[in-house]
Amino acid sequence: LAMVVSFGIQLLMYLTPVIYPLSSIPASYRWIISLNPLGPVFEVFRHGFLGGGSVSFFSLGCSFIVMLFVLVLGLVLFSRVEKTFMDTI
C-alpha cells in the first residue's frame, strides 16, 4: 500500500502544472489537468509572481469547493475515529 500511495503522489505531482504552464498543454488535454484542484492554485501563483499564466476564476472556485469538501470530509472522519486513532496508528 505504501508503494501505491507513493506512486500515486508522484503521478499527481506530474499532473499538477508546477514546472510547466497550463498554456503549454494542448487544449484537448487541459480538462485532465483541470481535474486536479491544485492546478488553478499554481496558475494563480505563477500569474502573481511571473506575470504569466492563465487564471480562471471558475476553476479557482471549483478548487476552493473541492478544498472545503475535503476539509469537511476529513473533519467528519477524524471525529468518528478520534477515540481509537492512537490505537490504529
PDB file with one MODEL, atoms N, CA, C and O in Angstrom:
MODEL        1
ATOM      1  N   LEU A   1       0.824  -1.194   0.000  1.00  0.00           N
ATOM      2  CA  LEU A   1       0.000   0.000   0.000  1.00  0.00           C
ATOM      3  C   LEU A   1       0.869   1.260   0.000  1.00  0.00           C
ATOM      4  O   LEU A   1       0.520   2.255  -0.635  1.00  0.00           O
ATOM      5  N   ALA A   2       1.984   1.219   0.701  1.00  0.00           N
ATOM      6  CA  ALA A   2       2.864   2.386   0.749  1.00  0.00           C
ATOM      7  C   ALA A   2       3.447   2.684  -0.634  1.00  0.00           C
ATOM      8  O   ALA A   2       3.615   3.848  -1.000  1.00  0.00           O
ATOM      9  N   MET A   3       3.755   1.640  -1.396  1.00  0.00           N
ATOM     10  CA  MET A   3       4.298   1.850  -2.740  1.00  0.00           C
ATOM     11  C   MET A   3       3.241   2.430  -3.671  1.00  0.00           C
ATOM     12  O   MET A   3       3.554   3.268  -4.516  1.00  0.00           O
ATOM     13  N   VAL A   4       1.998   1.994  -3.526  1.00  0.00           N
ATOM     14  CA  VAL A   4       0.919   2.506  -4.368  1.00  0.00           C
ATOM     15  C   VAL A   4       0.657   3.978  -4.049  1.00  0.00           C
ATOM     16  O   VAL A   4       0.445   4.785  -4.954  1.00  0.00           O
ATOM     17  N   VAL A   5       0.673   4.322  -2.764  1.00  0.00           N
ATOM     18  CA  VAL A   5       0.442   5.711  -2.371  1.00  0.00           C
ATOM     19  C   VAL A   5       1.569   6.605  -2.872  1.00  0.00           C
ATOM     20  O   VAL A   5       1.306   7.692  -3.388  1.00  0.00           O
ATOM     21  N   SER A   6       2.816   6.171  -2.730  1.00  0.00           N
ATOM     22  CA  SER A   6       3.933   6.986  -3.209  1.00  0.00           C
ATOM     23  C   SER A   6       3.900   7.141  -4.727  1.00  0.00           C
ATOM     24  O   SER A   6       4.218   8.213  -5.242  1.00  0.00           O
ATOM     25  N   PHE A   7       3.521   6.093  -5.448  1.00  0.00           N
ATOM     26  CA  PHE A   7       3.392   6.197  -6.903  1.00  0.00           C
ATOM     27  C   PHE A   7       2.266   7.148  -7.273  1.00  0.00           C
ATOM     28  O   PHE A   7       2.408   7.937  -8.207  1.00  0.00           O
ATOM     29  N   GLY A   8       1.151   7.087  -6.555  1.00  0.00           N
ATOM     30  CA  GLY A   8       0.028   7.986  -6.823  1.00  0.00           C
ATOM     31  C   GLY A   8       0.382   9.434  -6.572  1.00  0.00           C
ATOM     32  O   GLY A   8      -0.041  10.313  -7.323  1.00  0.00           O
ATOM     33  N   ILE A   9       1.150   9.701  -5.527  1.00  0.00           N
ATOM     34  CA  ILE A   9       1.567  11.067  -5.231  1.00  0.00           C
ATOM     35  C   ILE A   9       2.503  11.587  -6.318  1.00  0.00           C
ATOM     36  O   ILE A   9       2.394  12.743  -6.727  1.00  0.00           O
ATOM     37  N   GLN A  10       3.410  10.754  -6.784  1.00  0.00           N
ATOM     38  CA  GLN A  10       4.302  11.165  -7.869  1.00  0.00           C
ATOM     39  C   GLN A  10       3.522  11.414  -9.154  1.00  0.00           C
ATOM     40  O   GLN A  10       3.825  12.349  -9.896  1.00  0.00           O
ATOM     41  N   LEU A  11       2.536  10.594  -9.413  1.00  0.00           N
ATOM     42  CA  LEU A  11       1.718  10.782 -10.608  1.00  0.00           C
ATOM     43  C   LEU A  11       0.936  12.084 -10.521  1.00  0.00           C
ATOM     44  O   LEU A  11       0.844  12.814 -11.508  1.00  0.00           O
ATOM     45  N   LEU A  12       0.374  12.386  -9.358  1.00  0.00           N
ATOM     46  CA  LEU A  12      -0.348  13.646  -9.198  1.00  0.00           C
ATOM     47  C   LEU A  12       0.584  14.848  -9.287  1.00  0.00           C
ATOM     48  O   LEU A  12       0.164  15.922  -9.719  1.00  0.00           O
ATOM     49  N   MET A  13       1.845  14.682  -8.883  1.00  0.00           N
ATOM     50  CA  MET A  13       2.796  15.780  -8.993  1.00  0.00           C
ATOM     51  C   MET A  13       3.037  16.124 -10.464  1.00  0.00           C
ATOM     52  O   MET A  13       3.151  17.299 -10.813  1.00  0.00           O
ATOM     53  N   TYR A  14       3.116  15.116 -11.323  1.00  0.00           N
ATOM     54  CA  TYR A  14       3.317  15.381 -12.738  1.00  0.00           C
ATOM     55  C   TYR A  14       2.038  15.901 -13.397  1.00  0.00           C
ATOM     56  O   TYR A  14       2.113  16.559 -14.435  1.00  0.00           O
ATOM     57  N   LEU A  15       0.885  15.625 -12.829  1.00  0.00           N
ATOM     58  CA  LEU A  15      -0.362  16.143 -13.377  1.00  0.00           C
ATOM     59  C   LEU A  15      -0.659  17.559 -12.903  1.00  0.00           C
ATOM     60  O   LEU A  15      -1.584  18.197 -13.405  1.00  0.00           O
ATOM     61  N   THR A  16       0.115  18.059 -11.940  1.00  0.00           N
ATOM     62  CA  THR A  16      -0.051  19.427 -11.468  1.00  0.00           C
ATOM     63  C   THR A  16       0.932  20.316 -12.211  1.00  0.00           C
ATOM     64  O   THR A  16       2.126  20.022 -12.246  1.00  0.00           O
ATOM     65  N   PRO A  17       0.449  21.394 -12.803  1.00  0.00           N
ATOM     66  CA  PRO A  17       1.355  22.252 -13.588  1.00  0.00           C
ATOM     67  C   PRO A  17       2.255  23.103 -12.694  1.00  0.00           C
ATOM     68  O   PRO A  17       2.011  24.296 -12.513  1.00  0.00           O
ATOM     69  N   VAL A  18       3.281  22.494 -12.146  1.00  0.00           N
ATOM     70  CA  VAL A  18       4.226  23.213 -11.297  1.00  0.00           C
ATOM     71  C   VAL A  18       5.339  23.797 -12.156  1.00  0.00           C
ATOM     72  O   VAL A  18       5.591  25.001 -12.104  1.00  0.00           O
ATOM     73  N   ILE A  19       5.995  22.975 -12.932  1.00  0.00           N
ATOM     74  CA  ILE A  19       7.126  23.412 -13.744  1.00  0.00           C
ATOM     75  C   ILE A  19       6.646  23.994 -15.073  1.00  0.00           C
ATOM     76  O   ILE A  19       7.198  24.987 -15.548  1.00  0.00           O
ATOM     77  N   TYR A  20       5.648  23.399 -15.659  1.00  0.00           N
ATOM     78  CA  TYR A  20       5.171  23.828 -16.969  1.00  0.00           C
ATOM     79  C   TYR A  20       3.878  24.629 -16.809  1.00  0.00           C
ATOM     80  O   TYR A  20       3.074  24.330 -15.926  1.00  0.00           O
ATOM     81  N   PRO A  21       3.669  25.649 -17.659  1.00  0.00           N
ATOM     82  CA  PRO A  21       2.419  26.409 -17.585  1.00  0.00           C
ATOM     83  C   PRO A  21       1.269  25.638 -18.212  1.00  0.00           C
ATOM     84  O   PRO A  21       1.474  24.770 -19.061  1.00  0.00           O
ATOM     85  N   LEU A  22       0.092  25.957 -17.793  1.00  0.00           N
ATOM     86  CA  LEU A  22      -1.095  25.290 -18.316  1.00  0.00           C
ATOM     87  C   LEU A  22      -1.286  25.582 -19.801  1.00  0.00           C
ATOM     88  O   LEU A  22      -1.891  24.783 -20.516  1.00  0.00           O
ATOM     89  N   SER A  23      -0.784  26.702 -20.261  1.00  0.00           N
ATOM     90  CA  SER A  23      -0.933  27.054 -21.676  1.00  0.00           C
ATOM     91  C   SER A  23      -0.061  26.190 -22.589  1.00  0.00           C
ATOM     92  O   SER A  23      -0.283  26.165 -23.799  1.00  0.00           O
ATOM     93  N   SER A  24       0.935  25.477 -22.029  1.00  0.00           N
ATOM     94  CA  SER A  24       1.784  24.627 -22.860  1.00  0.00           C
ATOM     95  C   SER A  24       1.142  23.275 -23.157  1.00  0.00           C
ATOM     96  O   SER A  24       1.667  22.506 -23.963  1.00  0.00           O
ATOM     97  N   ILE A  25       0.033  22.982 -22.526  1.00  0.00           N
ATOM     98  CA  ILE A  25      -0.672  21.719 -22.742  1.00  0.00           C
ATOM     99  C   ILE A  25      -1.677  21.914 -23.873  1.00  0.00           C
ATOM    100  O   ILE A  25      -2.350  22.944 -23.923  1.00  0.00           O
ATOM    101  N   PRO A  26      -1.792  20.950 -24.777  1.00  0.00           N
ATOM    102  CA  PRO A  26      -2.791  21.074 -25.847  1.00  0.00           C
ATOM    103  C   PRO A  26      -4.206  21.209 -25.280  1.00  0.00           C
ATOM    104  O   PRO A  26      -4.526  20.641 -24.236  1.00  0.00           O
ATOM    105  N   ALA A  27      -5.025  21.952 -25.966  1.00  0.00           N
ATOM    106  CA  ALA A  27      -6.372  22.258 -25.471  1.00  0.00           C
ATOM    107  C   ALA A  27      -7.218  21.000 -25.277  1.00  0.00           C
ATOM    108  O   ALA A  27      -8.118  20.985 -24.437  1.00  0.00           O
ATOM    109  N   SER A  28      -6.942  19.964 -26.031  1.00  0.00           N
ATOM    110  CA  SER A  28      -7.748  18.741 -25.901  1.00  0.00           C
ATOM    111  C   SER A  28      -7.435  17.980 -24.616  1.00  0.00           C
ATOM    112  O   SER A  28      -8.231  17.142 -24.194  1.00  0.00           O
ATOM    113  N   TYR A  29      -6.284  18.255 -23.980  1.00  0.00           N
ATOM    114  CA  TYR A  29      -5.910  17.559 -22.750  1.00  0.00           C
ATOM    115  C   TYR A  29      -5.989  18.435 -21.506  1.00  0.00           C
ATOM    116  O   TYR A  29      -5.710  17.956 -20.407  1.00  0.00           O
ATOM    117  N   ARG A  30      -6.354  19.683 -21.647  1.00  0.00           N
ATOM    118  CA  ARG A  30      -6.400  20.578 -20.480  1.00  0.00           C
ATOM    119  C   ARG A  30      -7.468  20.175 -19.479  1.00  0.00           C
ATOM    120  O   ARG A  30      -7.332  20.480 -18.294  1.00  0.00           O
ATOM    121  N   TRP A  31      -8.505  19.515 -19.904  1.00  0.00           N
ATOM    122  CA  TRP A  31      -9.552  19.119 -18.973  1.00  0.00           C
ATOM    123  C   TRP A  31      -9.031  18.097 -17.963  1.00  0.00           C
ATOM    124  O   TRP A  31      -9.522  18.037 -16.836  1.00  0.00           O
ATOM    125  N   ILE A  32      -8.047  17.298 -18.356  1.00  0.00           N
ATOM    126  CA  ILE A  32      -7.467  16.326 -17.425  1.00  0.00           C
ATOM    127  C   ILE A  32      -6.713  17.052 -16.320  1.00  0.00           C
ATOM    128  O   ILE A  32      -6.829  16.700 -15.146  1.00  0.00           O
ATOM    129  N   ILE A  33      -5.946  18.060 -16.697  1.00  0.00           N
ATOM    130  CA  ILE A  33      -5.194  18.834 -15.714  1.00  0.00           C
ATOM    131  C   ILE A  33      -6.134  19.662 -14.862  1.00  0.00           C
ATOM    132  O   ILE A  33      -5.847  19.896 -13.688  1.00  0.00           O
ATOM    133  N   SER A  34      -7.242  20.111 -15.414  1.00  0.00           N
ATOM    134  CA  SER A  34      -8.171  20.928 -14.639  1.00  0.00           C
ATOM    135  C   SER A  34      -8.913  20.120 -13.581  1.00  0.00           C
ATOM    136  O   SER A  34      -9.543  20.704 -12.699  1.00  0.00           O
ATOM    137  N   LEU A  35      -8.856  18.794 -13.646  1.00  0.00           N
ATOM    138  CA  LEU A  35      -9.467  17.976 -12.600  1.00  0.00           C
ATOM    139  C   LEU A  35      -8.672  18.015 -11.297  1.00  0.00           C
ATOM    140  O   LEU A  35      -9.212  17.741 -10.225  1.00  0.00           O
ATOM    141  N   ASN A  36      -7.402  18.352 -11.394  1.00  0.00           N
ATOM    142  CA  ASN A  36      -6.552  18.442 -10.213  1.00  0.00           C
ATOM    143  C   ASN A  36      -6.835  19.776  -9.519  1.00  0.00           C
ATOM    144  O   ASN A  36      -6.674  20.829 -10.137  1.00  0.00           O
ATOM    145  N   PRO A  37      -7.253  19.755  -8.254  1.00  0.00           N
ATOM    146  CA  PRO A  37      -7.604  21.017  -7.596  1.00  0.00           C
ATOM    147  C   PRO A  37      -6.404  21.914  -7.298  1.00  0.00           C
ATOM    148  O   PRO A  37      -6.599  23.090  -6.990  1.00  0.00           O
ATOM    149  N   LEU A  38      -5.176  21.410  -7.378  1.00  0.00           N
ATOM    150  CA  LEU A  38      -4.012  22.256  -7.156  1.00  0.00           C
ATOM    151  C   LEU A  38      -3.580  23.016  -8.400  1.00  0.00           C
ATOM    152  O   LEU A  38      -2.807  23.969  -8.302  1.00  0.00           O
ATOM    153  N   GLY A  39      -4.058  22.620  -9.548  1.00  0.00           N
ATOM    154  CA  GLY A  39      -3.687  23.279 -10.795  1.00  0.00           C
ATOM    155  C   GLY A  39      -4.009  24.760 -10.820  1.00  0.00           C
ATOM    156  O   GLY A  39      -3.119  25.563 -11.101  1.00  0.00           O
ATOM    157  N   PRO A  40      -5.250  25.161 -10.536  1.00  0.00           N
ATOM    158  CA  PRO A  40      -5.555  26.599 -10.536  1.00  0.00           C
ATOM    159  C   PRO A  40      -4.781  27.387  -9.481  1.00  0.00           C
ATOM    160  O   PRO A  40      -4.465  28.557  -9.695  1.00  0.00           O
ATOM    161  N   VAL A  41      -4.478  26.766  -8.362  1.00  0.00           N
ATOM    162  CA  VAL A  41      -3.719  27.455  -7.314  1.00  0.00           C
ATOM    163  C   VAL A  41      -2.320  27.790  -7.820  1.00  0.00           C
ATOM    164  O   VAL A  41      -1.845  28.907  -7.617  1.00  0.00           O
ATOM    165  N   PHE A  42      -1.655  26.843  -8.474  1.00  0.00           N
ATOM    166  CA  PHE A  42      -0.331  27.101  -9.018  1.00  0.00           C
ATOM    167  C   PHE A  42      -0.374  28.120 -10.155  1.00  0.00           C
ATOM    168  O   PHE A  42       0.559  28.906 -10.316  1.00  0.00           O
ATOM    169  N   GLU A  43      -1.440  28.112 -10.938  1.00  0.00           N
ATOM    170  CA  GLU A  43      -1.565  29.096 -12.008  1.00  0.00           C
ATOM    171  C   GLU A  43      -1.727  30.503 -11.446  1.00  0.00           C
ATOM    172  O   GLU A  43      -1.195  31.455 -12.018  1.00  0.00           O
ATOM    173  N   VAL A  44      -2.451  30.654 -10.336  1.00  0.00           N
ATOM    174  CA  VAL A  44      -2.603  31.973  -9.715  1.00  0.00           C
ATOM    175  C   VAL A  44      -1.262  32.460  -9.182  1.00  0.00           C
ATOM    176  O   VAL A  44      -0.918  33.628  -9.359  1.00  0.00           O
ATOM    177  N   PHE A  45      -0.493  31.578  -8.529  1.00  0.00           N
ATOM    178  CA  PHE A  45       0.827  31.967  -8.041  1.00  0.00           C
ATOM    179  C   PHE A  45       1.765  32.293  -9.200  1.00  0.00           C
ATOM    180  O   PHE A  45       2.568  33.221  -9.102  1.00  0.00           O
ATOM    181  N   ARG A  46       1.673  31.541 -10.294  1.00  0.00           N
ATOM    182  CA  ARG A  46       2.505  31.832 -11.463  1.00  0.00           C
ATOM    183  C   ARG A  46       2.146  33.207 -12.031  1.00  0.00           C
ATOM    184  O   ARG A  46       3.025  33.973 -12.426  1.00  0.00           O
ATOM    185  N   HIS A  47       0.860  33.508 -12.068  1.00  0.00           N
ATOM    186  CA  HIS A  47       0.429  34.813 -12.584  1.00  0.00           C
ATOM    187  C   HIS A  47       0.892  35.938 -11.651  1.00  0.00           C
ATOM    188  O   HIS A  47       1.281  37.008 -12.118  1.00  0.00           O
ATOM    189  N   GLY A  48       0.850  35.702 -10.347  1.00  0.00           N
ATOM    190  CA  GLY A  48       1.257  36.724  -9.394  1.00  0.00           C
ATOM    191  C   GLY A  48       2.754  36.976  -9.379  1.00  0.00           C
ATOM    192  O   GLY A  48       3.190  38.125  -9.299  1.00  0.00           O
ATOM    193  N   PHE A  49       3.540  35.921  -9.454  1.00  0.00           N
ATOM    194  CA  PHE A  49       4.990  36.079  -9.360  1.00  0.00           C
ATOM    195  C   PHE A  49       5.665  36.346 -10.697  1.00  0.00           C
ATOM    196  O   PHE A  49       6.599  37.146 -10.764  1.00  0.00           O
ATOM    197  N   LEU A  50       5.216  35.701 -11.749  1.00  0.00           N
ATOM    198  CA  LEU A  50       5.882  35.813 -13.044  1.00  0.00           C
ATOM    199  C   LEU A  50       5.127  36.689 -14.035  1.00  0.00           C
ATOM    200  O   LEU A  50       5.678  37.068 -15.069  1.00  0.00           O
ATOM    201  N   GLY A  51       3.897  37.007 -13.740  1.00  0.00           N
ATOM    202  CA  GLY A  51       3.113  37.828 -14.651  1.00  0.00           C
ATOM    203  C   GLY A  51       2.513  37.054 -15.798  1.00  0.00           C
ATOM    204  O   GLY A  51       1.859  37.646 -16.657  1.00  0.00           O
ATOM    205  N   GLY A  52       2.711  35.762 -15.841  1.00  0.00           N
ATOM    206  CA  GLY A  52       2.145  34.929 -16.902  1.00  0.00           C
ATOM    207  C   GLY A  52       1.282  33.846 -16.312  1.00  0.00           C
ATOM    208  O   GLY A  52       1.284  33.633 -15.100  1.00  0.00           O
ATOM    209  N   GLY A  53       0.571  33.183 -17.130  1.00  0.00           N
ATOM    210  CA  GLY A  53      -0.299  32.114 -16.665  1.00  0.00           C
ATOM    211  C   GLY A  53      -1.746  32.484 -16.907  1.00  0.00           C
ATOM    212  O   GLY A  53      -2.103  33.662 -16.950  1.00  0.00           O
ATOM    213  N   SER A  54      -2.552  31.492 -17.060  1.00  0.00           N
ATOM    214  CA  SER A  54      -3.970  31.724 -17.321  1.00  0.00           C
ATOM    215  C   SER A  54      -4.757  31.503 -16.038  1.00  0.00           C
ATOM    216  O   SER A  54      -4.750  30.409 -15.473  1.00  0.00           O
ATOM    217  N   VAL A  55      -5.429  32.543 -15.588  1.00  0.00           N
ATOM    218  CA  VAL A  55      -6.192  32.473 -14.351  1.00  0.00           C
ATOM    219  C   VAL A  55      -7.661  32.436 -14.704  1.00  0.00           C
ATOM    220  O   VAL A  55      -8.170  33.338 -15.370  1.00  0.00           O
ATOM    221  N   SER A  56      -8.338  31.406 -14.265  1.00  0.00           N
ATOM    222  CA  SER A  56      -9.773  31.281 -14.473  1.00  0.00           C
ATOM    223  C   SER A  56     -10.445  31.272 -13.101  1.00  0.00           C
ATOM    224  O   SER A  56     -10.155  30.417 -12.264  1.00  0.00           O
ATOM    225  N   PHE A  57     -11.327  32.212 -12.885  1.00  0.00           N
ATOM    226  CA  PHE A  57     -11.990  32.284 -11.589  1.00  0.00           C
ATOM    227  C   PHE A  57     -12.928  31.103 -11.369  1.00  0.00           C
ATOM    228  O   PHE A  57     -13.167  30.707 -10.228  1.00  0.00           O
ATOM    229  N   PHE A  58     -13.460  30.536 -12.449  1.00  0.00           N
ATOM    230  CA  PHE A  58     -14.310  29.357 -12.323  1.00  0.00           C
ATOM    231  C   PHE A  58     -13.516  28.167 -11.800  1.00  0.00           C
ATOM    232  O   PHE A  58     -13.959  27.472 -10.886  1.00  0.00           O
ATOM    233  N   SER A  59     -12.337  27.934 -12.384  1.00  0.00           N
ATOM    234  CA  SER A  59     -11.527  26.801 -11.924  1.00  0.00           C
ATOM    235  C   SER A  59     -10.985  27.041 -10.519  1.00  0.00           C
ATOM    236  O   SER A  59     -10.847  26.097  -9.740  1.00  0.00           O
ATOM    237  N   LEU A  60     -10.676  28.291 -10.189  1.00  0.00           N
ATOM    238  CA  LEU A  60     -10.237  28.610  -8.838  1.00  0.00           C
ATOM    239  C   LEU A  60     -11.369  28.406  -7.833  1.00  0.00           C
ATOM    240  O   LEU A  60     -11.132  27.942  -6.718  1.00  0.00           O
ATOM    241  N   GLY A  61     -12.590  28.747  -8.221  1.00  0.00           N
ATOM    242  CA  GLY A  61     -13.750  28.497  -7.359  1.00  0.00           C
ATOM    243  C   GLY A  61     -14.011  27.014  -7.177  1.00  0.00           C
ATOM    244  O   GLY A  61     -14.337  26.571  -6.076  1.00  0.00           O
ATOM    245  N   CYS A  62     -13.868  26.239  -8.252  1.00  0.00           N
ATOM    246  CA  CYS A  62     -14.032  24.782  -8.146  1.00  0.00           C
ATOM    247  C   CYS A  62     -12.968  24.188  -7.235  1.00  0.00           C
ATOM    248  O   CYS A  62     -13.250  23.270  -6.464  1.00  0.00           O
ATOM    249  N   SER A  63     -11.748  24.705  -7.318  1.00  0.00           N
ATOM    250  CA  SER A  63     -10.680  24.248  -6.446  1.00  0.00           C
ATOM    251  C   SER A  63     -11.008  24.553  -4.991  1.00  0.00           C
ATOM    252  O   SER A  63     -10.747  23.733  -4.111  1.00  0.00           O
ATOM    253  N   PHE A  64     -11.578  25.726  -4.734  1.00  0.00           N
ATOM    254  CA  PHE A  64     -11.969  26.096  -3.373  1.00  0.00           C
ATOM    255  C   PHE A  64     -13.087  25.200  -2.853  1.00  0.00           C
ATOM    256  O   PHE A  64     -13.080  24.821  -1.682  1.00  0.00           O
ATOM    257  N   ILE A  65     -14.036  24.862  -3.702  1.00  0.00           N
ATOM    258  CA  ILE A  65     -15.134  23.974  -3.295  1.00  0.00           C
ATOM    259  C   ILE A  65     -14.606  22.576  -2.984  1.00  0.00           C
ATOM    260  O   ILE A  65     -15.037  21.955  -2.012  1.00  0.00           O
ATOM    261  N   VAL A  66     -13.678  22.074  -3.799  1.00  0.00           N
ATOM    262  CA  VAL A  66     -13.064  20.767  -3.532  1.00  0.00           C
ATOM    263  C   VAL A  66     -12.301  20.805  -2.215  1.00  0.00           C
ATOM    264  O   VAL A  66     -12.344  19.844  -1.447  1.00  0.00           O
ATOM    265  N   MET A  67     -11.600  21.913  -1.943  1.00  0.00           N
ATOM    266  CA  MET A  67     -10.868  22.057  -0.691  1.00  0.00           C
ATOM    267  C   MET A  67     -11.817  22.031   0.503  1.00  0.00           C
ATOM    268  O   MET A  67     -11.529  21.380   1.507  1.00  0.00           O
ATOM    269  N   LEU A  68     -12.943  22.730   0.404  1.00  0.00           N
ATOM    270  CA  LEU A  68     -13.911  22.717   1.501  1.00  0.00           C
ATOM    271  C   LEU A  68     -14.506  21.326   1.706  1.00  0.00           C
ATOM    272  O   LEU A  68     -14.712  20.895   2.841  1.00  0.00           O
ATOM    273  N   PHE A  69     -14.784  20.621   0.601  1.00  0.00           N
ATOM    274  CA  PHE A  69     -15.334  19.270   0.699  1.00  0.00           C
ATOM    275  C   PHE A  69     -14.348  18.326   1.382  1.00  0.00           C
ATOM    276  O   PHE A  69     -14.736  17.539   2.246  1.00  0.00           O
ATOM    277  N   VAL A  70     -13.083  18.401   1.001  1.00  0.00           N
ATOM    278  CA  VAL A  70     -12.061  17.537   1.615  1.00  0.00           C
ATOM    279  C   VAL A  70     -11.874  17.898   3.083  1.00  0.00           C
ATOM    280  O   VAL A  70     -11.667  17.012   3.912  1.00  0.00           O
ATOM    281  N   LEU A  71     -11.944  19.183   3.417  1.00  0.00           N
ATOM    282  CA  LEU A  71     -11.829  19.611   4.807  1.00  0.00           C
ATOM    283  C   LEU A  71     -12.968  19.068   5.655  1.00  0.00           C
ATOM    284  O   LEU A  71     -12.732  18.531   6.738  1.00  0.00           O
ATOM    285  N   VAL A  72     -14.202  19.202   5.174  1.00  0.00           N
ATOM    286  CA  VAL A  72     -15.358  18.701   5.924  1.00  0.00           C
ATOM    287  C   VAL A  72     -15.310  17.188   6.033  1.00  0.00           C
ATOM    288  O   VAL A  72     -15.598  16.638   7.096  1.00  0.00           O
ATOM    289  N   LEU A  73     -14.953  16.508   4.959  1.00  0.00           N
ATOM    290  CA  LEU A  73     -14.844  15.046   4.990  1.00  0.00           C
ATOM    291  C   LEU A  73     -13.776  14.602   5.984  1.00  0.00           C
ATOM    292  O   LEU A  73     -13.985  13.643   6.728  1.00  0.00           O
ATOM    293  N   GLY A  74     -12.634  15.289   6.005  1.00  0.00           N
ATOM    294  CA  GLY A  74     -11.575  14.954   6.954  1.00  0.00           C
ATOM    295  C   GLY A  74     -11.999  15.191   8.390  1.00  0.00           C
ATOM    296  O   GLY A  74     -11.683  14.391   9.270  1.00  0.00           O
ATOM    297  N   LEU A  75     -12.710  16.280   8.638  1.00  0.00           N
ATOM    298  CA  LEU A  75     -13.192  16.559   9.998  1.00  0.00           C
ATOM    299  C   LEU A  75     -14.208  15.522  10.455  1.00  0.00           C
ATOM    300  O   LEU A  75     -14.170  15.083  11.604  1.00  0.00           O
ATOM    301  N   VAL A  76     -15.107  15.131   9.574  1.00  0.00           N
ATOM    302  CA  VAL A  76     -16.111  14.124   9.921  1.00  0.00           C
ATOM    303  C   VAL A  76     -15.447  12.778  10.192  1.00  0.00           C
ATOM    304  O   VAL A  76     -15.760  12.118  11.183  1.00  0.00           O
ATOM    305  N   LEU A  77     -14.531  12.370   9.314  1.00  0.00           N
ATOM    306  CA  LEU A  77     -13.861  11.082   9.514  1.00  0.00           C
ATOM    307  C   LEU A  77     -12.998  11.080  10.769  1.00  0.00           C
ATOM    308  O   LEU A  77     -12.964  10.085  11.493  1.00  0.00           O
ATOM    309  N   PHE A  78     -12.300  12.181  11.034  1.00  0.00           N
ATOM    310  CA  PHE A  78     -11.462  12.230  12.224  1.00  0.00           C
ATOM    311  C   PHE A  78     -12.293  12.248  13.495  1.00  0.00           C
ATOM    312  O   PHE A  78     -11.903  11.649  14.497  1.00  0.00           O
ATOM    313  N   SER A  79     -13.430  12.925  13.467  1.00  0.00           N
ATOM    314  CA  SER A  79     -14.266  12.943  14.672  1.00  0.00           C
ATOM    315  C   SER A  79     -14.854  11.561  14.970  1.00  0.00           C
ATOM    316  O   SER A  79     -15.131  11.238  16.125  1.00  0.00           O
ATOM    317  N   ARG A  80     -15.041  10.749  13.929  1.00  0.00           N
ATOM    318  CA  ARG A  80     -15.552   9.383  14.154  1.00  0.00           C
ATOM    319  C   ARG A  80     -14.491   8.449  14.719  1.00  0.00           C
ATOM    320  O   ARG A  80     -14.803   7.585  15.538  1.00  0.00           O
ATOM    321  N   VAL A  81     -13.241   8.610  14.293  1.00  0.00           N
ATOM    322  CA  VAL A  81     -12.195   7.682  14.723  1.00  0.00           C
ATOM    323  C   VAL A  81     -11.235   8.308  15.726  1.00  0.00           C
ATOM    324  O   VAL A  81     -10.159   7.765  15.977  1.00  0.00           O
ATOM    325  N   GLU A  82     -11.614   9.439  16.296  1.00  0.00           N
ATOM    326  CA  GLU A  82     -10.712  10.154  17.197  1.00  0.00           C
ATOM    327  C   GLU A  82     -10.358   9.335  18.428  1.00  0.00           C
ATOM    328  O   GLU A  82      -9.210   9.361  18.873  1.00  0.00           O
ATOM    329  N   LYS A  83     -11.310   8.616  18.981  1.00  0.00           N
ATOM    330  CA  LYS A  83     -11.068   7.851  20.209  1.00  0.00           C
ATOM    331  C   LYS A  83     -10.145   6.670  19.991  1.00  0.00           C
ATOM    332  O   LYS A  83      -9.368   6.313  20.877  1.00  0.00           O
ATOM    333  N   THR A  84     -10.224   6.059  18.814  1.00  0.00           N
ATOM    334  CA  THR A  84      -9.401   4.878  18.549  1.00  0.00           C
ATOM    335  C   THR A  84      -8.255   5.182  17.583  1.00  0.00           C
ATOM    336  O   THR A  84      -7.613   4.263  17.076  1.00  0.00           O
ATOM    337  N   PHE A  85      -7.997   6.457  17.330  1.00  0.00           N
ATOM    338  CA  PHE A  85      -6.993   6.825  16.352  1.00  0.00           C
ATOM    339  C   PHE A  85      -5.589   6.419  16.787  1.00  0.00           C
ATOM    340  O   PHE A  85      -4.812   5.917  15.975  1.00  0.00           O
ATOM    341  N   MET A  86      -5.264   6.625  18.027  1.00  0.00           N
ATOM    342  CA  MET A  86      -3.930   6.268  18.516  1.00  0.00           C
ATOM    343  C   MET A  86      -3.739   4.748  18.560  1.00  0.00           C
ATOM    344  O   MET A  86      -2.625   4.262  18.364  1.00  0.00           O
ATOM    345  N   ASP A  87      -4.799   4.006  18.810  1.00  0.00           N
ATOM    346  CA  ASP A  87      -4.703   2.551  18.782  1.00  0.00           C
ATOM    347  C   ASP A  87      -4.476   2.038  17.360  1.00  0.00           C
ATOM    348  O   ASP A  87      -3.805   1.025  17.163  1.00  0.00           O
ATOM    349  N   THR A  88      -5.027   2.725  16.383  1.00  0.00           N
ATOM    350  CA  THR A  88      -4.865   2.311  14.993  1.00  0.00           C
ATOM    351  C   THR A  88      -3.449   2.559  14.508  1.00  0.00           C
ATOM    352  O   THR A  88      -2.880   1.740  13.787  1.00  0.00           O
ATOM    353  N   ILE A  89      -2.884   3.686  14.902  1.00  0.00           N
ATOM    354  CA  ILE A  89      -1.511   4.010  14.471  1.00  0.00           C
ATOM    355  C   ILE A  89      -0.548   3.203  15.281  1.00  0.00           C
ATOM    356  O   ILE A  89       0.663   3.313  15.090  1.00  0.00           O
TER     357      ILE A  89
ENDMDL
END
